[in-house]
Amino acid sequence: MMKRFPDGWLRGTRDPLGSALGHLERSVMDIVWQGGEFSVHTVQGLLDRQAAYTTVMTTLDRLYKKGLVLRRREGRAFLYKAAIERHELEASMTTGLLDGMLSGGPGATRPFLSNLVEAVGDTHDELLDELERLVREKRERLNRDRR
């Protein structure tokens, strides 16, 4: 039986982006992912907590340097918009995590796979069926390609 820890005991356990982005970065990205272009002032006003203008400006600059937002100059200020959609970032992070796990070989991967099956099976019966279907499809494709 897998040991259960309280929800949120580790940063990012419920939110895949939680481990890649700080709290303010995530809040800013949630605003930017709404679509459109945003000034620092607009983002500051839409945040769910108080943050200094310069803090929001620095955060947007960091997100720009990380390649998560694009910016263009309008007058003396920048306007920011998402460079990547939320689902694209989550997919990229998941791929990186899986690549890292799989590089350790079958023995290192077994705990991850066991935990995945346990977590899915404990909460979502239909997802367990979907996982099984995806494995079957992959095996069929591999067998076809080997012929």
ROVEXVEX-819835 format. One record per residue (C-alpha): residue number from 0; residue in one letter; y, x, z. Coordinates in steps of 0.2 Angstrom, whole numbers, plus 5000, padded with zeros to 4 digits. Example, Ala and Ser with C-alpha at 12.3 -4.5 7.8 and 13.67 -1.06 7.14 Angstrom:
! ROVEXVEX-819835
<pt><i>0</i><aa>A</aa><y>4978</y><x>5062</x><z>5039</z></pt>
<pt><i>1</i><aa>S</aa><y>4995</y><x>5068</x><z>5036</z></pt>
This chain:
! ROVEXVEX-819835
<pt><i>0</i><aa>M</aa><y>5000</y><x>5000</x><z>5000</z></pt>
<pt><i>1</i><aa>M</aa><y>5017</y><x>5007</x><z>4995</z></pt>
<pt><i>2</i><aa>K</aa><y>5029</y><x>5009</x><z>5009</z></pt>
<pt><i>3</i><aa>R</aa><y>5044</y><x>4998</x><z>5008</z></pt>
<pt><i>4</i><aa>F</aa><y>5062</y><x>5003</x><z>5013</z></pt>
<pt><i>5</i><aa>P</aa><y>5076</y><x>4992</x><z>5016</z></pt>
<pt><i>6</i><aa>D</aa><y>5086</y><x>4987</x><z>5001</z></pt>
<pt><i>7</i><aa>G</aa><y>5100</y><x>4999</x><z>4998</z></pt>
<pt><i>8</i><aa>W</aa><y>5093</y><x>5013</x><z>5009</z></pt>
<pt><i>9</i><aa>L</aa><y>5096</y><x>5025</x><z>4994</z></pt>
<pt><i>10</i><aa>R</aa><y>5111</y><x>5024</x><z>4983</z></pt>
<pt><i>11</i><aa>G</aa><y>5106</y><x>5016</x><z>4966</z></pt>
<pt><i>12</i><aa>T</aa><y>5090</y><x>5008</x><z>4971</z></pt>
<pt><i>13</i><aa>R</aa><y>5096</y><x>4991</x><z>4965</z></pt>
<pt><i>14</i><aa>D</aa><y>5108</y><x>4997</x><z>4952</z></pt>
<pt><i>15</i><aa>P</aa><y>5102</y><x>5010</x><z>4939</z></pt>
<pt><i>16</i><aa>L</aa><y>5120</y><x>5016</x><z>4937</z></pt>
<pt><i>17</i><aa>G</aa><y>5123</y><x>5018</x><z>4955</z></pt>
<pt><i>18</i><aa>S</aa><y>5116</y><x>5036</x><z>4955</z></pt>
<pt><i>19</i><aa>A</aa><y>5126</y><x>5041</x><z>4940</z></pt>
<pt><i>20</i><aa>L</aa><y>5143</y><x>5034</x><z>4944</z></pt>
<pt><i>21</i><aa>G</aa><y>5153</y><x>5034</x><z>4960</z></pt>
<pt><i>22</i><aa>H</aa><y>5158</y><x>5017</x><z>4967</z></pt>
<pt><i>23</i><aa>L</aa><y>5176</y><x>5018</x><z>4960</z></pt>
<pt><i>24</i><aa>E</aa><y>5169</y><x>5024</x><z>4943</z></pt>
<pt><i>25</i><aa>R</aa><y>5157</y><x>5009</x><z>4943</z></pt>
<pt><i>26</i><aa>S</aa><y>5170</y><x>4997</x><z>4947</z></pt>
<pt><i>27</i><aa>V</aa><y>5182</y><x>5004</x><z>4933</z></pt>
<pt><i>28</i><aa>M</aa><y>5167</y><x>5003</x><z>4921</z></pt>
<pt><i>29</i><aa>D</aa><y>5163</y><x>4985</x><z>4925</z></pt>
<pt><i>30</i><aa>I</aa><y>5181</y><x>4981</x><z>4921</z></pt>
<pt><i>31</i><aa>V</aa><y>5181</y><x>4991</x><z>4905</z></pt>
<pt><i>32</i><aa>W</aa><y>5164</y><x>4984</x><z>4899</z></pt>
<pt><i>33</i><aa>Q</aa><y>5173</y><x>4967</x><z>4899</z></pt>
<pt><i>34</i><aa>G</aa><y>5180</y><x>4972</x><z>4882</z></pt>
<pt><i>35</i><aa>G</aa><y>5197</y><x>4976</x><z>4875</z></pt>
<pt><i>36</i><aa>E</aa><y>5209</y><x>4990</x><z>4879</z></pt>
<pt><i>37</i><aa>F</aa><y>5215</y><x>4993</x><z>4897</z></pt>
<pt><i>38</i><aa>S</aa><y>5230</y><x>5003</x><z>4904</z></pt>
<pt><i>39</i><aa>V</aa><y>5228</y><x>5012</x><z>4920</z></pt>
<pt><i>40</i><aa>H</aa><y>5240</y><x>4999</x><z>4928</z></pt>
<pt><i>41</i><aa>T</aa><y>5229</y><x>4984</x><z>4922</z></pt>
<pt><i>42</i><aa>V</aa><y>5213</y><x>4992</x><z>4928</z></pt>
<pt><i>43</i><aa>Q</aa><y>5221</y><x>4995</x><z>4945</z></pt>
<pt><i>44</i><aa>G</aa><y>5226</y><x>4977</x><z>4946</z></pt>
<pt><i>45</i><aa>L</aa><y>5209</y><x>4971</x><z>4942</z></pt>
<pt><i>46</i><aa>L</aa><y>5200</y><x>4981</x><z>4954</z></pt>
<pt><i>47</i><aa>D</aa><y>5191</y><x>4972</x><z>4969</z></pt>
<pt><i>48</i><aa>R</aa><y>5199</y><x>4984</x><z>4981</z></pt>
<pt><i>49</i><aa>Q</aa><y>5215</y><x>4994</x><z>4983</z></pt>
<pt><i>50</i><aa>A</aa><y>5217</y><x>5010</x><z>4974</z></pt>
<pt><i>51</i><aa>A</aa><y>5232</y><x>5021</x><z>4971</z></pt>
<pt><i>52</i><aa>Y</aa><y>5238</y><x>5022</x><z>4953</z></pt>
<pt><i>53</i><aa>T</aa><y>5234</y><x>5041</x><z>4952</z></pt>
<pt><i>54</i><aa>T</aa><y>5217</y><x>5038</x><z>4959</z></pt>
<pt><i>55</i><aa>V</aa><y>5213</y><x>5025</x><z>4945</z></pt>
<pt><i>56</i><aa>M</aa><y>5221</y><x>5037</x><z>4932</z></pt>
<pt><i>57</i><aa>T</aa><y>5210</y><x>5052</x><z>4938</z></pt>
<pt><i>58</i><aa>T</aa><y>5195</y><x>5041</x><z>4938</z></pt>
<pt><i>59</i><aa>L</aa><y>5198</y><x>5035</x><z>4920</z></pt>
<pt><i>60</i><aa>D</aa><y>5201</y><x>5053</x><z>4915</z></pt>
<pt><i>61</i><aa>R</aa><y>5184</y><x>5058</x><z>4922</z></pt>
<pt><i>62</i><aa>L</aa><y>5176</y><x>5044</x><z>4913</z></pt>
<pt><i>63</i><aa>Y</aa><y>5184</y><x>5050</x><z>4897</z></pt>
<pt><i>64</i><aa>K</aa><y>5178</y><x>5067</x><z>4900</z></pt>
<pt><i>65</i><aa>K</aa><y>5160</y><x>5061</x><z>4903</z></pt>
<pt><i>66</i><aa>G</aa><y>5161</y><x>5052</x><z>4886</z></pt>
<pt><i>67</i><aa>L</aa><y>5160</y><x>5034</x><z>4894</z></pt>
<pt><i>68</i><aa>V</aa><y>5177</y><x>5028</x><z>4889</z></pt>
<pt><i>69</i><aa>L</aa><y>5188</y><x>5031</x><z>4874</z></pt>
<pt><i>70</i><aa>R</aa><y>5207</y><x>5033</x><z>4875</z></pt>
<pt><i>71</i><aa>R</aa><y>5222</y><x>5032</x><z>4863</z></pt>
<pt><i>72</i><aa>R</aa><y>5240</y><x>5035</x><z>4867</z></pt>
<pt><i>73</i><aa>E</aa><y>5252</y><x>5021</x><z>4867</z></pt>
<pt><i>74</i><aa>G</aa><y>5270</y><x>5027</x><z>4871</z></pt>
<pt><i>75</i><aa>R</aa><y>5268</y><x>5038</x><z>4887</z></pt>
<pt><i>76</i><aa>A</aa><y>5252</y><x>5030</x><z>4893</z></pt>
<pt><i>77</i><aa>F</aa><y>5234</y><x>5029</x><z>4887</z></pt>
<pt><i>78</i><aa>L</aa><y>5224</y><x>5014</x><z>4884</z></pt>
<pt><i>79</i><aa>Y</aa><y>5206</y><x>5015</x><z>4888</z></pt>
<pt><i>80</i><aa>K</aa><y>5190</y><x>5006</x><z>4881</z></pt>
<pt><i>81</i><aa>A</aa><y>5172</y><x>5008</x><z>4883</z></pt>
<pt><i>82</i><aa>A</aa><y>5164</y><x>5021</x><z>4872</z></pt>
<pt><i>83</i><aa>I</aa><y>5146</y><x>5015</x><z>4876</z></pt>
<pt><i>84</i><aa>E</aa><y>5140</y><x>4998</x><z>4881</z></pt>
<pt><i>85</i><aa>R</aa><y>5132</y><x>4996</x><z>4898</z></pt>
<pt><i>86</i><aa>H</aa><y>5114</y><x>4993</x><z>4891</z></pt>
<pt><i>87</i><aa>E</aa><y>5116</y><x>5009</x><z>4881</z></pt>
<pt><i>88</i><aa>L</aa><y>5120</y><x>5019</x><z>4896</z></pt>
<pt><i>89</i><aa>E</aa><y>5106</y><x>5011</x><z>4906</z></pt>
<pt><i>90</i><aa>A</aa><y>5094</y><x>5015</x><z>4892</z></pt>
<pt><i>91</i><aa>S</aa><y>5100</y><x>5033</x><z>4890</z></pt>
<pt><i>92</i><aa>M</aa><y>5098</y><x>5035</x><z>4909</z></pt>
<pt><i>93</i><aa>T</aa><y>5080</y><x>5027</x><z>4909</z></pt>
<pt><i>94</i><aa>T</aa><y>5075</y><x>5038</x><z>4895</z></pt>
<pt><i>95</i><aa>G</aa><y>5081</y><x>5054</x><z>4904</z></pt>
<pt><i>96</i><aa>L</aa><y>5072</y><x>5049</x><z>4920</z></pt>
<pt><i>97</i><aa>L</aa><y>5056</y><x>5045</x><z>4910</z></pt>
<pt><i>98</i><aa>D</aa><y>5057</y><x>5061</x><z>4901</z></pt>
<pt><i>99</i><aa>G</aa><y>5059</y><x>5071</x><z>4917</z></pt>
<pt><i>100</i><aa>M</aa><y>5044</y><x>5062</x><z>4925</z></pt>
<pt><i>101</i><aa>L</aa><y>5033</y><x>5064</x><z>4910</z></pt>
<pt><i>102</i><aa>S</aa><y>5037</y><x>5083</x><z>4908</z></pt>
<pt><i>103</i><aa>G</aa><y>5027</y><x>5086</x><z>4924</z></pt>
<pt><i>104</i><aa>G</aa><y>5011</y><x>5081</x><z>4917</z></pt>
<pt><i>105</i><aa>P</aa><y>4999</y><x>5066</x><z>4921</z></pt>
<pt><i>106</i><aa>G</aa><y>4997</y><x>5071</x><z>4939</z></pt>
<pt><i>107</i><aa>A</aa><y>5015</y><x>5071</x><z>4943</z></pt>
<pt><i>108</i><aa>T</aa><y>5017</y><x>5055</x><z>4933</z></pt>
<pt><i>109</i><aa>R</aa><y>5004</y><x>5045</x><z>4942</z></pt>
<pt><i>110</i><aa>P</aa><y>5015</y><x>5040</x><z>4958</z></pt>
<pt><i>111</i><aa>F</aa><y>5029</y><x>5034</x><z>4946</z></pt>
<pt><i>112</i><aa>L</aa><y>5017</y><x>5023</x><z>4936</z></pt>
<pt><i>113</i><aa>S</aa><y>5008</y><x>5017</x><z>4952</z></pt>
<pt><i>114</i><aa>N</aa><y>5025</y><x>5012</x><z>4959</z></pt>
<pt><i>115</i><aa>L</aa><y>5031</y><x>5004</x><z>4943</z></pt>
<pt><i>116</i><aa>V</aa><y>5015</y><x>4993</x><z>4942</z></pt>
<pt><i>117</i><aa>E</aa><y>5016</y><x>4989</x><z>4961</z></pt>
<pt><i>118</i><aa>A</aa><y>5034</y><x>4984</x><z>4960</z></pt>
<pt><i>119</i><aa>V</aa><y>5032</y><x>4974</x><z>4944</z></pt>
<pt><i>120</i><aa>G</aa><y>5016</y><x>4965</x><z>4950</z></pt>
<pt><i>121</i><aa>D</aa><y>5024</y><x>4961</x><z>4967</z></pt>
<pt><i>122</i><aa>T</aa><y>5039</y><x>4952</x><z>4960</z></pt>
<pt><i>123</i><aa>H</aa><y>5036</y><x>4947</x><z>4942</z></pt>
<pt><i>124</i><aa>D</aa><y>5019</y><x>4941</x><z>4936</z></pt>
<pt><i>125</i><aa>E</aa><y>5026</y><x>4938</x><z>4918</z></pt>
<pt><i>126</i><aa>L</aa><y>5033</y><x>4956</x><z>4918</z></pt>
<pt><i>127</i><aa>L</aa><y>5016</y><x>4963</x><z>4922</z></pt>
<pt><i>128</i><aa>D</aa><y>5009</y><x>4953</x><z>4907</z></pt>
<pt><i>129</i><aa>E</aa><y>5022</y><x>4960</x><z>4896</z></pt>
<pt><i>130</i><aa>L</aa><y>5019</y><x>4978</x><z>4902</z></pt>
<pt><i>131</i><aa>E</aa><y>5001</y><x>4975</x><z>4898</z></pt>
<pt><i>132</i><aa>R</aa><y>5005</y><x>4968</x><z>4881</z></pt>
<pt><i>133</i><aa>L</aa><y>5017</y><x>4983</x><z>4877</z></pt>
<pt><i>134</i><aa>V</aa><y>5003</y><x>4996</x><z>4882</z></pt>
<pt><i>135</i><aa>R</aa><y>4991</y><x>4987</x><z>4870</z></pt>
<pt><i>136</i><aa>E</aa><y>5003</y><x>4987</x><z>4856</z></pt>
<pt><i>137</i><aa>K</aa><y>5007</y><x>5005</x><z>4858</z></pt>
<pt><i>138</i><aa>R</aa><y>4988</y><x>5010</x><z>4858</z></pt>
<pt><i>139</i><aa>E</aa><y>4986</y><x>5000</x><z>4842</z></pt>
<pt><i>140</i><aa>R</aa><y>5000</y><x>5009</x><z>4834</z></pt>
<pt><i>141</i><aa>L</aa><y>4993</y><x>5026</x><z>4839</z></pt>
<pt><i>142</i><aa>N</aa><y>4976</y><x>5021</x><z>4833</z></pt>
<pt><i>143</i><aa>R</aa><y>4983</y><x>5016</x><z>4816</z></pt>
<pt><i>144</i><aa>D</aa><y>4993</y><x>5032</x><z>4815</z></pt>
<pt><i>145</i><aa>R</aa><y>4978</y><x>5043</x><z>4818</z></pt>
<pt><i>146</i><aa>R</aa><y>4968</y><x>5035</x><z>4804</z></pt>
